[in-house]
Amino acid sequence: MTQKAPLVLVDGSSYLYRAYHALPPLNNAKGQPTGAVKGVISMLRRLLKDFPESPVAVVFDAKGKTFRDELFAEYKSQRPPMPDDMRPQVQPIKDIVEAMGLPLLVIEGVEADDVIGTLAHQASEQQRDMIVSTGDKDMAQLVNRHISLVNTMTGSHLDEDGVREKYGFEPPLMIDYLALMGDKSDNIPGVPGVGEKTARALIEGLGGLDAIYDNLEAVRELGFRGAKKMPEKLEENRDQAYLSRQLATIKTDVELDLRPEDIARGEPDNNRLREIFTELEFRTWVAELEPAAEEGEAPAASEPEVAVDYDVVTEQASLDAWLKALKSAELFAFDTETTSLHAMEAKVVGLSFAVEPGKAAYVPLAHDYMGAPDQLDRDSVLAALKPLLEDPKKAKVGQNLKYDRNVLRNHGIELRGIAFDTMLESYVLNSTSGRHDMDSLALRYLDYRCTSFEDIAGKGAKQLTFNQIKIDDAAPYAAEDADVTLRLHRRLWPELEKNDSLKRVFTDLEMPLVPVLANIERNGALVDAKVLGEHSRQLGERLAQLEKEAHEIAGRPFNLGSTKQLGEILFDEQKLPVLKKTPKGKPSTAEEVLQELALDYPLPKLLMEYRGLSKLKSTYTDKLPLMINKATGRIHTSYHQAVTATGRLSSSDPNLQNIPIRTEEGRRIRQAFIAPKGYKVLAADYSQIELRIMAHLSEDKGLLNAFEQELDVHKATAAEVFGTELDKVTPEMRRRAKAINFGLIYGMSAFGLAKQLHIGRQEAQEYIDRYFDRYPGVLRYMDNTRAQAREQGYVETLLGRRLYLPEINARNGNLRQGAERTAINAPMQGTAADIIKAAMIDVDRWLLKEKLDARIMMQVHDELVLEVAEGQLDAVREGIVERMSKAADLKVPLLVEAGVGDNWDQAH
């Protein structure tokens, strides 16, 4: 008799891969990857809630080969090896499964599918209902009146009717479907030229593989594209089709030590679970396991399941009530819904607020789809909120509030009281733990899956803007944003408070920087479109000339952008040496390969120039004029505080950080960034800041002495390394010393230095050895930093910003060495980032306080670019140099070089 509670079998291998690829990467403080563990266990926990009375077992693939490898040596041969950051997550998942009291099945010689298939067959014979939780379509062959599939990640359920509806045939025919079209992930070959549509047409028209091969001539009459020639293809690949069917067939007769009736849930080992969850830093789950002080009490420090109560504010009385609640709250969460992701163009569609977990409201103001209900007047609501939003004493928390601040400026509101930003709280806690968007943070810290924008707006070209979304759908989404932001803050802020250094980075640096960056984005940069247009025209002419020369060298025309044609020309026809191959075994034409070939061969050299100029043209000279804001006549980039691992800012739309400066063509782009009439461009740049930080951190006497005496540090290094007098250092010696200085900052090896200087590896090693002999403090610092990173899993900047290094103890040598190079460089690059941020805050405050007619247009790495009224140039230059020089207290002076010009290139 069918039991009420179905048996549930979990395809653990499917869970693992789906969780790893679908969810953002996550690491604990030691750098141990934990994202896939979190994803798999989250799905398991949901499954246990959905089927509270069901016996549940988890099935994993065993290591080693299976019978399918004996049938077909290439089986799964194209599947890439398990990613390095996935492998260490498998055992913790298994440990947690066992600690949860769930049977864990791993049977050698067969796959998890076969174990599940055997138990499914046995359950069917017993007329017992069974659910297989998986995301793999091949499992559909098992479905019958007792067996169904559940995809916990998507929430979809497939029974017999579901398979028929989704695929158009009966469940057992899934085997024939896979036999015909193959399966790339498992390297099941199938029949060449048969894809999903053709396989489905064949099965719908004639039936399974046997029926198709018994009546090949009937295939021609099926009417699908290519049907006329398909019988020959099928006949030619008959053996391969039947082999594919064998490979795709899930075994249902594996010898097992247990049967469906033996599967039962055991008692969870809460102490073991607490130990593992603590190690992996799954704090919410740890809190759930804390013993209650008294019977019936919630667990200590637990994140309780929040009951939500979201209001939709369309009446004045409701708005008044919420205004009162916001005014009396110590802190409230706040978010805007808008017409555009571009803050300078966006208009408010609605606002959401939260004052306590689960209690939030959405105020729709400008939904304008056909049939939209009446809403409160936007101008009136914003006027009522303005005093509250502009009150610096009224603390607000948000997710990326810089954006909301700029949007509100479009409506004449100056957002003040920006006390916390959950994006930055997460970023400061651990910049490398994964993405810092709200959806990722909610999953990571609250074990909560937010409604995605695509859920309510759709995807692709037909995606709606927020004003087009029905209020019934928009309101819970928007209110959830404010609610989840408040709940995230309550989780993240206590973590920051535990560490004085991280708290200081957040409160003294990242949060004060928010309004500064918002101001810079709004200031924008004035760009001369005519200069760019002329530059673009000339680049086009040069590219055409280079293409012509390339065709002449090659002896025939070819597409310079085609890697296939380029490979044929370089390696098949011109017989150039193959330096590197692609994963598919083809000669590589990647940039580093062409760079090396360009040293000895004319065509690669010409191609490198072509690629560089083509990128300049498409990325900058063609694109920048199109990005000029019609209302302001300026370009407004977006700065990102929570992207790079080291604390450096990045920018996009356009990316101003990557405009080349070493080439004449790159500098010409900077000439288009101009000052308006009556103003000049002032560029202030830290000189060799990372080398100065290295001198400070390493306390090397030679480096300290060079900077204290204001020597040319590269010349001084050259004198030391090459054993000559300072005045006898040649330009070539200085160039090599500069490569050593900067190379070692980035942890460069002898191989890397040899490649950069085009010298032998042994000669490069001799330079490095001599350098460390003259600067022993630098070597000591590097060795200590590597050891410290291995021990604690992170390195720190001078201010105390942390950079976690997940691969610092990796078994893979390349990953480990990469992490060691990062460990050496990150404290310098991160400290430089902290210093320029501190300088920006100080400069911005000073300009505002003194009411100077000057504003920051851009920040690019170690440089601030301003436009300054001509009459105030001397005062502003002097003030900026002074403030930037005092942004940090190092053992060597911070040197700031400031230039002035009519455009950015002149000033730099």
Summary of the structure (lengths in Angstrom):
residues: 908
radius of gyration: 32.0
end to end distance: 83.3
largest distance: 97.1
contacts: 2943
relative contact order: 0.07
helix: 53%
strand: 12%
